[in-house]
Amino acid sequence: MWKQSCIAGLAGTVFAVGAAGAAEVDPNLPKYERVSGISGNLSSQGSDTLNNLMTLWAETFNEFYPNVSIEIEGAGSSTAPVALAEGTAHFGPMSRSMRDSEIQAFEDAHGYEPTLARVAIDVLAVYVNRDNPIEGLTIEQVDGIFSETQRCGGGNITRWGQVGLTDEWQNRDFTLYSRNAVSGTYGYFREHALCDGDFKDSINEQPGSASVVQGVTESLNGIGYSGIGYQTSGVRPIPLGRDSELFEPSAENAVTGDYPLARFLYVYVNKHPNEELPPVEREFLRMIYTQQGQDVTVRDGFIPLPAAAAEREMERLGL
């Protein structure tokens, strides 16, 4: 079973990367074909990071099944476990894996654990304003900038000059942008970039990923984190590394494990271990693991699953 937070195991699978380092859809993925008898309603509640991707998948699914009604809500990953446990959503997209307490709450309600589906790969980028000349940062430096506790081993960093910038940048302070605590991205960044430390009180918490990027765009001193799919012309994602060697936030570096903030994206479902999913839920997930579904993943700025990985997920889910 794959580690939920590490994707380096994909390095040995067939994975297409274009000349610019952008991921391409694996031609070995199957093509989705419409089946008969699919109707009903679907609802999704969870990750803001996945909100647009779920919406695009829903639109593609409706091209095959126009009579299926689909509702998508993306208030944050922490809303997904509650919705699944209470039965108010069929899908719970999350940009982090469920916590033990969330799994237990679902099991208390249903008698078995929720089922996760790995649906895409995301590169969590650290963004600076497009006019910022910084070449890159180590995770220790990122921790020193964002964290009050500096558990990754570095010291407190309060000025751009402490990470190598000179001249008019030397004494500039940081304007920190972060997701809010309900976000799975917030939790992932806290765990992997702050070594489970505490954020500084000076962070500007934002309700959505796009808001983080917009904040950095509007602030010359700004720095924030968000999924690579939210990149705009007003910001620049910078190379990161765990030591002195820094790596661009590219698909290739994500899959090899060189880029330190790469993660799976998940969709959780309520699947009884001894039963198949209802047909409409089954077909929605099946479509995600096809060429059409993973083409949507690429168009939304995320990294698609290789065919071998998609096949493993489908087998595990009984699709």
N, C-alpha and C positions, 0 to 999 in steps of 0.2 A: 504494500500500500504506500502511495506517495506521501511524503511529508506535506502537510497542508500549507506550510509557509515557505517551502523551498521548491524551486522549479528547475534546479540544476540537473535533475535526473532526465530532463527532456533533451539534454545535449546529445544523447546517443540515438535519438530518433530522427527520422527524416524531417527536415525543417527547412522551408524555403525562405530565403532572405534576399531581398532585392539589392541592387547596387548601392542604394543609399542607406542600407541598413534597416529598411522597413520590411515588415513581414509580409509574405504573400500567402494566399490560400493554397494549402496542400492539394495538388491535383488528384491525389489518391483518396481524398474524401469522397464518399458516395454523393450522388445527386438526390435531392429529395423528390419523392413522387407522391402525389396526392392519393389518399385512400378514401374509401367510402364510409359513410355512417358517422362522420365527425361533426358534432354540433354542441351547442351549450355555451356556458359562460366560463371565463377565466379571469382571475384577479391576481395581481402581484403587488406586494408591499415590502419595501426595504430600501436598499442602497441608493443614495443619490448618484454615486459614481456610475451605477448600472442603469440609472433611470432611462437615459436616452437609448442605450443599447436594448433594453427590454422593450421600449416603445418601437424601435425599428424592427426588432424580431416580431413583435405583434403585427406590425404592418405587413411584413413578409408572410407571416402565417395567414393573415386575412386574404392575401392574394390566392392562397390555396383553399381557404375555408372562409368565404365572406360572411357566412351566417354565424360565425363564432364571435361573441361579444367579449372584448378584453379590456379590463381596466388596469391601469398602471399607476402606482403611487410611489414616489421616491423621497421619503422623509428622513432616511438614514438607516444604516444596517441594523441598528438596535431595535428598530420597529419590526423587523422580519420575524424573529423568534416568537414574539408575542402574538403576531397575527397568525402564524402557523399553529401555535399552541391553542389559540382560541378558535381556530377554524374560520377566520375571516378573510384568508387569502389562500390561494392554491400554490403560489410560488413566493419564496422569500429570498430575493437576491441580496447577496452580502459581499462586501469587499474585504471581509475578514472571515475566518472560521468562527463558528459558534463557541462561546465560552461554556465551560462545564456546567455552570449554573443555568444557562439557557437551555442546554440539552436536557438537564434534569427536569426543568419546568415542563418541557414538551413531553418527556417520558412520563411524568406524573399525570399529565392530561390524557395521554394516549396509550401508555403501556409499552411503548417501544421508542427508540431514538429517531430523530428526523434523519432524512437521507440527503446527503449533499451531492451536488453535481458540479464538477469543475467545468466551467463553460468558456473561459477565455483567460488570457494572461495580460496583466497590466504592469506598466512601468510607473512607479510612483516617482514623480519628478520634483526636484527642488527648483523653483523658479526665482529668477531675479529680473529686475527691470531690464528691458532690452539695451539700455544705455549703460548698464553696469559692466565694467571690464573684467570682473572676476573670472578666472579660468576654470575654477572648480573647487570642491571642498572635500575633505575627508569626513567620515561619519563622526569622528571625534569633534571636528570643528562644527558640524551641524548641531551636534548635541550641545556644545558650548554656547552656540547662538540661541537655540530654542529652549534649552532646559535650565531649570533652577538648580537641579541636583547634580548634573554632569556625571552620570553613572557610567558613561562610556570611557572615562579615563582622562578626559581633557580638562581644561580650566574654563572659567567663565569668560565669554567673549562678548564685548559690548560695542566694539567699533570695527568698521571695515578694515582699518589699518592693521588689526590683529590677525587678519587672514591674508595679508600680503598686498593690500591696495595702498597706493601712495598719493601724494599731491593732494588735490581737493577732496579725495575720498578717505584720506587717512583718519580723520576725526569724525567722520559721519557715523551716526549710530544706526541701528537696525529698526525698521518698521516690520514687525512680525505678523504674518497672516497664517491662520490655522483653521481647520475645520472645527466644528463644535463637537462636544463630547458624545453625542448620539451617533456620530459618524464612524463607520468601520475604518475609514481612512485615518481618522484621528487616532483610533486604537492601534492600527498597524504602525503608523509613524511613531507613536509613543513607544511601542514595544521594540521596533527594529532600528530606529534612528536615535532614540533617547535612552535605550537600554532599560526600558520600564521606569524611567525617571519622570519627574513632574515638569510640566510646561511652566515657563515664566509667566508671571502675572500680567506682563505687558503685551501678551499676544492678543491680536484682534481676531476673535472667533467669528467664523462666517458660516451661514446656514447651508451653503452649497459649494461644490468644487469650482464652479465658474466664478463665484464671488471672490474666492481666494485669488484666482488669476487676475480678476479685474482690479482687486486691491493693489497687487504688485504692479500692474500696468500703470496705475495712477500715482504710485509712490516711487520716486527715484531711489530711495533707500530700502525699498520693499524687498522682502524675501518670504516665500511661502511654499507650501507643498500641495500637489494635486496630481491627479492622473495625467498621463502623457496625452491622452485624448482631448484634454482641455487647453492645450497650447494655443496661443494666439500670437499675432505679430507684435503685441506689446510687451511680451515677456521672452525670456530665454531659459530653457532648461539646461542646467549645468552638469558637467561630469562629476561623478562621485566615486569614492573608493574607501576601502577600509584601512589602507596603508597609504603610501606615497603615490602609488599608481592609481590614476583616476580613469573612469570608464564612462563613455557617453551613454545616455539612457536610450539605447537602441534595442531592437528585437534580438539581434544577435547576442549582445552582451547580457540581456535578460536570460536567454535560454542557456548560455554557458554558465551562468551564475556569477559572472564577473561584476555585473552591476548590482549593488547591494540592496536595492529597494525594488525588487521585482516580486510579484505575487500572483497567485491564482485569484480569479473572480469566481464566485459561487452562486448557484441557485439551489436553495434548500426546498425540499418537498416533503409532504406527509405521505410516505409510502409504507404500508404494512409489509413487514419482512416476508410474509407468506402469500402476498397478493400482488397482482399487477396494478400499475397505475390506471386510473380511468383513461379511456381512449383519447380524450381531448388533451389531457395533460401529457400522456405518453407521446402523442404526435408532435406537440409543441417542443418537447425536449429532443425528440428524434430530429426535428428540423434544425435545431441549433447545431447538431453534430454533422451536418451535411455541408456541401460546398456553398449552398445558398446561405445557410446560417452563419458560417464562418466568414463569408464575404461581407456580411453585415458587420461582423466584428472588426474587420480591417477598415471598412468605410467609417466606422465610428472612432477610429484611432487606437484601437487595442490590438493585441497580438493574438492571432488565431491558434487553435490547437493543431498540432500535427495529426495526421490520420491515425497513427498508432495510438496516440493518447486519446483521441476521440473514440476509437474502437474500444479501448479499455473502459472508458466511462460508460459507453452504451452497454457493454457486457455486465458491468457492475450494477447498472440500473435496471437491467432486464429489458432493454429496449430492442 
